[in-house]
């Protein structure tokens, strides 16, 4: 029922029941099905966070901490890159303590698959620097983080790079507009790979462009 409800508030009724059960029960005595159910609770949180519910991001991080506590974050001794990125990204967006973010990076980056290590570590370090408001350093890390053949991830990197550049110097309008133009061309070049998610990035480019033009008009 949690996954079937069409509103966040209605689905949250069922979600709270599961969270309360997980929070109050001794993990060693909890049914094995509880760990299987976490797949649904995590997806529930991601679904609503991506729809704009900030509280769902906090709930996602709660489950990640729950998994860390019970040694359930890794799969066969490895951490999926998408999980690593989600944890750090949501932590930054929801203004989690930068010390917490840094600790997660130091603790779990080493479990990334070797072929994804450098890119994902650089991306996470860029996010950490962004959280610290060290935007120039964040830009440097995002430039390092180039994901080969991962178009969507590259778009995510480009978006954070632009945000860092804007925070660093919002008055450099021409350069920021050029970045958006290059971003738009990148989307067009890989439109076949972006069919289901391109709208997210085109919306970002549109609002960012309006923001810059408004600043320039002032």
C-alpha positions as CSV (number, residue, x, y, z in Angstrom):
1,X,0.0,0.0,0.0
2,X,2.9,2.4,0.7
3,X,4.0,2.2,-2.9
4,X,0.5,2.3,-4.3
5,X,-0.8,5.5,-2.7
6,X,-0.8,8.5,-5.0
7,X,0.0,11.2,-2.4
8,X,3.0,11.5,-0.1
9,X,0.8,12.0,2.9
10,X,-1.2,8.8,2.3
11,X,1.8,6.7,1.6
12,X,3.6,8.1,4.6
13,X,1.0,6.4,6.9
14,X,2.3,2.9,5.9
15,X,5.9,4.1,5.7
16,X,5.8,5.3,9.3
17,X,4.6,1.9,10.5
18,X,7.6,0.1,8.9
19,X,10.1,2.7,10.1
20,X,8.7,2.5,13.7
21,X,9.1,-1.3,13.5
22,X,12.7,-1.1,12.3
23,X,13.6,1.6,14.8
24,X,12.2,-0.2,17.9
25,X,13.2,-3.8,17.3
26,X,16.5,-5.5,17.9
27,X,17.9,-6.2,14.5
28,X,19.2,-9.6,15.5
29,X,15.6,-10.6,16.5
30,X,13.9,-8.9,13.6
31,X,12.5,-11.1,10.8
32,X,14.6,-11.5,7.7
33,X,11.9,-9.9,5.7
34,X,12.6,-6.6,7.3
35,X,15.9,-6.3,5.4
36,X,14.0,-7.1,2.2
37,X,11.4,-4.5,2.9
38,X,14.1,-1.8,3.1
39,X,14.3,-1.9,-0.7
40,X,10.7,-0.6,-0.8
41,X,11.2,2.0,2.0
42,X,14.4,3.4,0.3
43,X,12.6,3.5,-3.1
44,X,9.7,5.2,-1.4
45,X,12.0,7.9,0.0
46,X,13.8,8.5,-3.3
47,X,10.5,8.7,-5.3
48,X,9.1,11.4,-3.1
49,X,12.4,13.3,-2.7
50,X,12.7,13.5,-6.5
51,X,9.2,14.9,-6.5
52,X,10.3,17.7,-4.3
53,X,9.6,16.5,-0.7
54,X,12.7,17.4,1.3
55,X,11.5,15.4,4.3
56,X,11.7,12.3,2.1
57,X,15.4,13.0,1.7
58,X,15.9,13.0,5.4
59,X,14.1,9.7,5.6
60,X,16.3,8.3,2.9
61,X,19.4,9.2,4.9
62,X,17.8,7.7,8.0
63,X,17.6,4.3,6.2
64,X,21.2,4.7,5.0
65,X,22.4,5.2,8.5
66,X,20.3,2.2,9.6
67,X,22.0,0.1,7.0
68,X,25.4,1.4,8.0
69,X,24.7,0.5,11.6
70,X,23.7,-3.0,10.7
71,X,26.4,-3.6,8.1
72,X,23.9,-3.8,5.3
73,X,25.1,-1.0,3.0
74,X,27.5,-3.2,1.1
75,X,26.7,-5.9,-1.5
76,X,29.3,-8.6,-1.5
77,X,31.8,-6.2,0.0
78,X,31.2,-3.5,-2.6
79,X,29.1,-0.3,-2.6
80,X,27.1,0.5,-5.7
81,X,28.2,3.9,-7.1
82,X,24.6,5.1,-7.4
83,X,24.0,4.5,-3.7
84,X,27.2,6.3,-2.8
85,X,26.2,9.3,-5.0
86,X,22.7,9.4,-3.7
87,X,23.8,9.5,-0.1
88,X,26.3,12.3,-0.6
89,X,24.0,14.3,-3.0
90,X,21.0,14.1,-0.7
91,X,23.1,14.9,2.3
92,X,24.3,18.1,0.7
93,X,20.9,19.1,-0.6
94,X,19.3,18.6,2.8
95,X,22.2,20.5,4.5
96,X,23.5,17.6,6.5
97,X,26.5,18.4,8.7
98,X,29.6,18.5,6.4
99,X,31.5,16.5,9.0
100,X,29.0,13.7,8.5
101,X,29.4,13.8,4.7
102,X,33.2,13.7,5.0
103,X,33.0,10.7,7.3
104,X,30.8,8.8,4.9
105,X,33.3,9.5,2.1
106,X,36.3,8.4,4.1
107,X,34.5,5.3,5.4
108,X,32.8,4.0,2.2
109,X,34.5,5.4,-0.9
110,X,37.1,2.6,-0.6
111,X,34.3,0.0,-1.2
112,X,33.4,1.4,-4.7
113,X,34.3,-0.8,-7.6
114,X,37.8,0.0,-8.8
115,X,36.6,1.1,-12.3
116,X,34.3,3.7,-10.8
117,X,36.4,4.8,-7.9
118,X,38.2,7.9,-9.2
119,X,35.1,9.5,-10.8
120,X,32.8,8.9,-7.9
121,X,35.3,10.0,-5.3
122,X,36.0,13.2,-7.1
123,X,32.3,13.8,-7.5
124,X,31.8,13.2,-3.7
125,X,34.7,15.5,-2.8
126,X,33.2,18.2,-5.0
127,X,29.9,17.9,-3.2
128,X,31.7,18.0,0.2
129,X,33.5,21.2,-0.8
130,X,30.2,22.6,-2.0
131,X,28.7,21.9,1.4
132,X,31.6,23.8,2.9
133,X,31.0,26.7,0.5
134,X,34.4,26.2,-0.9
135,X,33.0,26.7,-4.4
136,X,36.2,27.2,-6.3
137,X,37.6,23.9,-4.9
138,X,34.2,22.2,-5.7
139,X,34.5,23.3,-9.3
140,X,38.0,21.7,-9.5
141,X,36.7,18.4,-8.3
142,X,33.7,18.4,-10.6
143,X,36.0,19.1,-13.6
144,X,38.0,16.0,-12.5
145,X,34.9,13.9,-12.2
146,X,34.3,12.8,-15.8
147,X,32.2,9.7,-16.2
148,X,33.1,7.7,-19.3
149,X,30.0,6.5,-21.2
150,X,27.7,7.6,-18.3
151,X,25.7,10.4,-19.9
152,X,23.2,10.9,-17.1
153,X,25.9,11.0,-14.5
154,X,27.9,13.5,-16.6
155,X,24.8,15.7,-16.7
156,X,24.5,15.6,-13.0
157,X,28.2,16.5,-12.7
158,X,27.7,19.4,-15.1
159,X,24.7,20.7,-13.1
160,X,26.7,20.7,-9.9
161,X,29.6,22.3,-11.6
162,X,27.4,25.1,-12.9
163,X,25.8,25.6,-9.4
164,X,29.3,25.9,-7.9
165,X,30.4,28.3,-10.6
166,X,27.3,30.5,-10.0
167,X,27.9,30.5,-6.2
168,X,31.6,31.3,-6.8
169,X,30.9,34.3,-9.1
170,X,27.2,35.0,-9.9
171,X,28.3,38.2,-11.7
172,X,30.2,36.3,-14.4
173,X,27.1,36.1,-16.5
174,X,28.6,35.5,-19.9
175,X,30.8,32.6,-18.8
176,X,27.8,31.1,-16.9
177,X,25.6,31.4,-20.0
178,X,28.3,29.8,-22.1
179,X,28.4,26.9,-19.7
180,X,24.6,26.5,-20.0
181,X,24.9,26.6,-23.8
182,X,27.5,23.9,-23.8
183,X,25.3,21.9,-21.4
184,X,22.3,22.2,-23.8
185,X,24.5,21.0,-26.7
186,X,25.6,18.0,-24.7
187,X,22.0,17.1,-24.1
188,X,21.2,17.4,-27.8
189,X,24.2,15.3,-28.7
190,X,23.1,12.4,-26.4
191,X,19.3,12.9,-26.7
192,X,18.8,9.2,-27.4
193,X,20.4,8.3,-24.1
194,X,18.4,11.0,-22.2
195,X,14.8,10.3,-23.4
196,X,13.3,9.7,-20.0
197,X,15.3,12.3,-17.9
198,X,16.2,15.1,-20.3
199,X,13.3,17.2,-19.0
200,X,14.9,17.5,-15.6
201,X,18.0,19.0,-17.1
202,X,16.3,21.2,-19.7
203,X,14.2,22.6,-16.9
204,X,17.3,23.4,-14.9
205,X,18.9,25.1,-17.9
206,X,15.8,27.1,-18.5
207,X,15.5,28.4,-14.9
208,X,19.3,29.0,-14.7
209,X,19.2,31.1,-17.9
210,X,16.3,33.2,-16.6
211,X,18.1,33.7,-13.3
212,X,21.2,35.0,-15.1
213,X,19.2,37.3,-17.4
214,X,17.4,38.7,-14.4
215,X,20.8,39.3,-12.7
216,X,22.1,41.0,-15.8
217,X,19.1,43.2,-16.1
218,X,19.6,44.5,-12.6
